[in-house]
């Protein structure tokens, strides 16, 4: 199994989720996070001091656990929707998952991510 973490612009979240649903991804986590980096600032959405705004911006973090053979399609789907061509488009990370278990059912392994 793989864990995919994608850091994308908040304005791209809804379209990205819809695209993931179209390819069969129903289970994912979306988290609002603050990111530090050049070119990521959306000055229209800031609510902090100018010093803070110049350094940080709000982005969304998507987390998806998937079968090994689904990871490439998920990554390409996220990238195709989140891409603007401008600095600060985001980052996608893919990591192996050593163990996973459903708390309620006790199921383990890739059976927990089957569509």
PyMOL commands that set and color helices and strands:
alter all, ss='L'
color gray80, all
select helices_A, chain A and resi 10-22+43-45+50-55+68-82+109-112
alter helices_A, ss='H'
color red, helices_A
select strands_A, chain A and resi 2-9+29-36+56-66+90-96
alter strands_A, ss='S'
color yellow, strands_A
deselect
rebuild
show_as cartoon
